[in-house]
Amino acid sequence: MHIRDFAQSTPNKPAIIMAGSGETITYKELDERSNRTAQYFRSLGLEIGSHIAFLMENHSRFLEICWAAQRAGLYYTAISSRLSADEASYIVKDCGARLFITSAAKADLADELINSVDSVDTWLMLDDTRPGYLSYETEISNFPSTPLADECEGADMLYSSGTTGKPKGIKPAEIGNPIGSEDNLYNVLKGLYGFHQDARYLSPAPLYHAAPLRYNMRVQRFGATCIIMENFDAEEYLKLVEHYKITHGQLVPTMFVRMLKLPEETRLKYDVSSLEVAIHAAAPCPQAVKQKMMDWWGPIIHEYYGGTEGNGYCTVNPQEWLRHPGTVGRAVIGTLHVVGEDGEELPNGETGTIYFSDGKDFSYHNDPERTAENYNNKGWSTLGDVGYIDDDGFLFLTDRKSYMIISGGVNIYPQEIEDLLITHPKVYDAAVFGVPNEDFGEEVKAVIQPVEWSEASPDLAAELTEFCRSKISHIKCPRSIDFEKELPRHPTGKLYKRLLKDRYWQKGAVPA
């Protein structure tokens, strides 16, 4: 259950292959490099429980840094490389990092950070240096590749993506356990998804996000190979599946949509028969999209529901989903509850806020008020999602509570409308939210990214409106449709709806 074991048993096996460049790091190299870096961390006075932060693209040495911090017993915070300097500096300060690492590709952002944060003791840069930054490669080169005498398990401390308000750090309690200690996620990957030492795992998402980071680290505890895409491209993903005979992968629904929008002759020319398991999460998947993926790839698509907070975990295998289409699964960690506005638990089939009990407690770093908001008086915790449970215990998500539209006293959930719009052949992406309406408080607005920008027109808006009216209740249908060349969607699949919504609320008064 640790890379040091595979550095001995399979030293020349690739631990990491960078998809774009083909650069390969063996288990022996990953073990030695991470040991040197861990030794360097200790030389700086970083003891068990100290904190580091890093911000970079999907770099070939990204996981090396994670492993170094992991085996040095440190907390490590991977920061989104898409944040502004102000957002990134807030996280660096809030997490209490004493060391910060970045890359030459993020040099401009690095210059702003070093001038806005005074709490960091050491600044490192890969591939080059800038004023105030030491060379990562030079600094670690003089340290031995032997393990630390006090080697133990560290832990990631990641931040929510901050789609509303400032990002929130989730600090785990467990740290300092013996190397190779029992690991819940490892057991999930083995027991539910059949990961094994010969697996070839294709990772298309940014490594700083919780799921890609944690899954790649666990894949390497199996001694398997991770193929890391520098950036996601739909056709390139399919090429890589064929070329490397990928067995396992984790995606987000927008990636499914992008692949399905490829011309049929393009997507069907690649051999994907090596795939044993495809896992998706991070955002709700439109039922029609998942069914099309099942028809194409076969019944190999698994889904899970959970958050960076780790307070609960639901999962559904392909056969269960086909019997309960649209579900995100049953709880395998924690116990599910659906709670109404009065704080009381609702019966099966009724929609309310989703809570977990008997799972893992969490807290938001330096934010006890926000932590308290996510717990009720029974001690159950929520991520703010809304949904219902059927009589077989399967959970169905309706939407985020904060996205709900209230129009004339009627609750409308945008996800249902977005899931419908994305199935239209002329729609590449869709966002639905509420905008001010004098009579009803809010009305439904859709913003569409068309497949062909030349088709963005009042005629297409009318066509899409009629398409919605033929499928769902008229009150749920968009009252107006606008077009954008690209929606503000994070590479992990999360839609930054607030960036769109704020434009419209600034134009009109917020209803009382």
N, C-alpha and C positions, 0 to 999 in steps of 0.2 A: 504493500500500500504506500510505497514511497519511491521517488525516482532513484534514490541511492541504491535500491535493490536491483533495478533494471540496468543501472550503470555497471553493475557487476555481472548480471546474467545475460544481458543483451546490449553490450556497450556500443556497438556500431549501428544499432537500429535507430531509424529516425524518430526523434521525439516530436520535432517540429519541421514542417515543410512550408515555406512561404509560397503561396500559390502563384503570385505574380513573378517573382524573381527566381523561384526554384531553390533559394537558399535553404540548406538543410542543417539542422542541429541534432546531433545524435544524443542518446541518453548519457553517454560518457561526457560529452561536451556540456550538456545542460547541468549535470551534476557538478562538474568541476567549476564551471562559471558561477553557478549559484553559491557554491561554497566560498569561492574567492570574494564574492560580493557580500556574503554574510560575515566573513572575517573582517571586511572593510567596515561594515556597519558597526561591528563591535568595537573596532578601533576608534570610532568617532564617539564612543561612550553611549551608543544606543543599546540599552539593556532590554531584557524581556519586558514587554509591555510598553516600550517606547513606540513612537509613531513616525512614519514616513509617508510622503505623498508623491505621486508621479503623474505626469500628463504627457501623453504621446499618442501617435497614430498606432495602427497595428504593426508594430516594429518587431523584428526578429528577436530582440532581446527583452521584449515586454514580459514574457512568462519567466524568463531568467530572474528578473528583478522580483517578481511575485514569489518565486521559490526561495530566493535569498531571504526575503522578509519572513516568509512562512517558516523556514527552518531556523531563523534567528529569534523566533518568538515575538515578532513585532506585529503591531497593527499597521496595515498598509491601505492607503486610500488611492484608488485609481480614479482620476478625474477625467471627465469628458473633454476630449480635445476640441469640441465644438463650442465650448463656452467662451464668453467674453472674458477679458482680463478681470473685470470687477467680480464676475461670478466665480471665476477660478480662485481669485485671491481670497474671497470670502471662505471658500472651502478649506484652503490651505491654513488660514488663520483659525477657523473653527475647529478643525480636527487636531490642532496642536502639533503639526508636523515639524520635526527638527531638521529633516532632510528633504530636499525636493529634487526630483529628477525629471528632465525633459529631453527633447531631441532637437536636432538642428532644423527639422521640418517645422517645428513650432517656435522658431527663434524670435519672431516678432512678438508673439504672445509672451514668450519667456522674458524679453526685455521689459515689458510692462509689469510683469509679476515681480521681478526682483526689485523694482523701484516702488512697489506698493505694499510689500510684506517685510516686516522687520523681525518676525519671530522665528525665522528659519536660520539655522546655524550654517548649513552647507548646501550649496547649489551645484548640481551636476548636469552636464549635457552630453548626450550621445552624438557621435558623428561629426562634431565640431565643438567650438567654444564661443562664448560671447563674454563681454565684460561682466565679471562677477561669477561666472560659471567655470567650474573645473571640468576637465575631460573625464568622463565616466571610464572610458577604456584605460586611460593612463592611471587613474587612481586605483583601480582594482587589480592592475597587472602585477603588482609587487606582493600580492597576498597569496598565501598557500591555498591549494585546492582541497585541503583536508577539512572535514566537518568541524564545527565548533565543539568545544568540550561540553558546553551547556546547551547543545542543540535541542530544540523543542518546537512544538507546533505554535505558529502565530495564527493570525486571522485577518481577513479583509474587513475593513470598515468602510462601506460604500454609502454614497449619498443618493437619495431619490433624485429624479431628474428635474424637479423643481418647476413643473408645468404650472403650478399655482404657488406663488410666494417663493421664499428662499428654499434651496435644497435642504433636506434633512438627513443628517448622518445617523446610520443605524449601527450602534456599537455592540458587538457580540460580547457575551460574558465569558465565553470559553477561550482561554489562552494559556500557553505554557504546558499543555499536555505532552506526554512522550511522543516522539516521532512515530508516525504510523498508527496513531490511536484510532479507535472506532470512529467511523465517519458516516453520518446518516445519508448524505447525498451519494456517497460511493455505493452504499447498500441499495439505494433507490435505482441508480444506474445499472447495477448488476441484476437486481431482482426483477425490476419492472421492464427495463429496456434492453436487457441482454448484452450489455457491454462486456468485452473480453479483450485479452491481450493482443489478438490479431485484428482488432477493430481499426478501421481507418475513418477518422472523424473529420468531417468538413465543417469548418466554422466560418460563416459568412459575415458575422456581425462585429461591431467594435468590441475589442477585448476589455474596455473599461466598464462595460455594462455587466451587471451581476451574473446573468445566466451564462454568457460566453466565457467570462473569466472563470467562474466556478466549475463549469462543465469541462473546459480544457484542462484545468488543474486536476480534476478527478479522472479524466481520460488518461492522463499521464500516471496516475496511481495504478492504472491497470497495465501500464507498459505498452499502451497502444500509440498510434501515430496521429498527431493533429495536423491537418492541412489548413492553414490560416489564409483566408482571403484578405488582401489589403483593403479592398472595397467590394461591395456586392454588385454584381451584374448578373442579370437573369440568365442569359445564354452562357456566360462564362461558368456559372455554377453548374450547369448541365454538362459542359465540357469537362469540368474537373471531376464530376461523378464518374463519367466514363473513363477518363484518363487514369485516375487513381483507384478505380473500382471501390468507391466509397461505400462503406457499410452502414455508417451512422451519421446523422446530421441533425442540427437544431436550427429551426428557422422561425420567422415571424410571419403572420398572415400576409403582410404587404409583399413579402417575397414570393409567396404562392401566387398572389394576384399578378405580379410582374411577369412571372413565368407563363401564366395562363394567357396573358395579353400578347405573348410572342406569336408570330405567325405559326400556324399549326405545323407547316412543313419544317420550320426551324426547331421547334421544341421536341418534335417526335423523331428527329434524326439521331438523337443521342441515346445511348444505351444506359438506362438507369437500373438495370436488373440486379446490380450488385447490392442495391440498398436493402438493408434488413430492417432498419428502423429510422423513421423520420419523426422528430419531436417538434412540436410548436407550442408557443406560449407568448407572453408579453402583451398581447392585445387580443380581443375577441376576434374569432375568425368567422366571417360570414358562412352560414351553413351551405349555401350553394357553392362557394369557393372550395370548401373542404370536400364536398361530395365530388367535385370535378377532379380534385387531386387524388382522391381515393380511386376514381375510375381510371386515372392515368397511371399512378404508381402502385396501385393495389392496396389491400388493407394492411398497410404498414405504418400508418400515421397515428401517432400517439399525441395526446395533449395534456398539459397540466396547468393548474391555476395556483398561483402563489405570488408573493411579493418579496422584495429584498429584505423586508422585515423578518421573514421566515416564521411567522406565527402560525401558519397552517399550510397544508399542501393537498390539493386535489388532483387526481389523475384519472384519465379514461383511455382505455385501449381501443383499437379500431373496431373490434367486434361490439364492444359496449356502445360506442358512439353510433354505430349503424342501427342499434336497437333503440338508442335515445338521441337522435340527431339534434345537434345544437348544444348538448351538455358540455361542461368543462370537467366533469368527473365527480367522483366521490372522494371524501376526505380519507387520506391514508396517514396524515399527520394532523392531529387536532380533531375537534368535533365541530360540525357545522351548525349554525343557528341563523335564522332569518328573523329580524326584529323590526317591529312597526314603529311608527312615530311616537307611540306612547311608551316605548321602551320594553314592551312585552313581546315574547316570542310568538311568531305567527305559525299557523298550521301549514302543512305541505300545500304547495300550489299558490300560496299568496306571496306577493312581492314586497320586499323590504330590504333593509340594510343587512349585509352579510357579516357575520361575526364568527370567530373561532374561539373555542375554549379548549383547555387541556393540551394546548400546543406549546409553542416556545414563546416566552415573554420577550418583549423587546422594548427599547427606549430610544428616543431621539436624542442624540448628543446635544447637550447644552440647551435643551428645549423641553423642560418638564411640562409646560402647559400644553404643547402640541402632543406630547406623549399621553397626557391625561385625556385629551379630546378623543383619542383613538380607543379608549377603554370605557366600558359601561359599568354600572354599579354592581354587576355580577362578576366583574373581572375578565369579561370576554373582550377580545380586541378585534378591530376592523381596519380594513384598508380603504374604506369609503365606497366600496362597490355595492351595487344593488342587484338583487336577483331573487330566485325562488328555488325550492327543493321539491323534486317530485316524490312520489310515494316509494320509489326504490332507492331514495337517498342521493340521487344525482342532482348536481347543482347546475342551474342555468343562469348566466349573467344577463342582466338587462342593460346596465350602463353604469357609469360613475354617477354617484349622487350629485356631484357638483355640476354635471353636464345636463341634468334634467331640465326640460323646458316646461314652464307652467303657463299655458295659454288659456285664458278664460276659465281658470280653475281646473283644467285638465292636465294631468301629468303626461308628458311626451318624452320618450327616450330616443335621443338622436341615433344611437347605434343601430336600431332597427331600420331607420331610413337610410343610413350610410350603407348598411349591408345590402339593401335593395339597389341603391344607385350604382354600386360598384359592379353589379352584374350586367349593366347596360353596356353594349359593345363599344359605345363611343366615350365611355367614362374610364379614365385612367386612375383617378383618385377622387375622393369625396369627403367633405367635412360638413356637418350639420350642427347648428346651434341656434339658440334663441337670440332675437334682436328686439329692441323696444317696439311696442305697439300701444298706442294711446288707449284703445278700447279694451284690449285683452291682456295688457301687461307685457306679453312677449308673443312673437310669432316665429314660425320656423323659417330659417334661412339656410340655403345650401350654397356652398362654394365648391365648384367643380374644376378639376384639372382634366381637360379633354385629352383623348388619345391623340388627336390632331388639332393643334391650336387654331388652324384655319377654319375649323368648324365651330369655334366659339361664337355664338350669335344668339339673337332673340329666338330664332327658329329652333335651335338646339335646346334652349331653355324651355320653350313651350313643349317640345318633344319629351323632355325629361319630366316635366310636370305632369303631362298626360300619362306617362309611363308609371309614375308613382300613384296617380289617382286610380289607375286600373288594378293596382295591386294591394293598396292599403287604405285605411280610413282617410277621408279627405282632410280631416282636421290635423292629421299627421304630415300631410304633404307640404313641401316647401311653398311658401307664399311668394318667394322670389328666389332667383338663382343667379349667382355671379360666377365669373370664370377667372381662374388664375393659371399662369403658365406652370407653376409648381407649388404644391402645398408644403407648408413648413413641417415636414415629417422627419423625425429623428431616424438615423440608420437602424435603431433597434425596433422601429415600427411605431413608436409612440408619435401621435399627432399633436403638435403644439397648437391646439385649438384656440388657446387664449390669445395667441398672436393675431389670429383672424378676428376673433370675437371682439377684442378691445377696440378695433377700428370702428365697429358699428355702434358700440355702446358709447363711444366718445361723441358720436354724432347726435345721439338722442338721450333724453333723460332716463336714468335708471328708474324703473317703476318701484313704487313703494312696496 
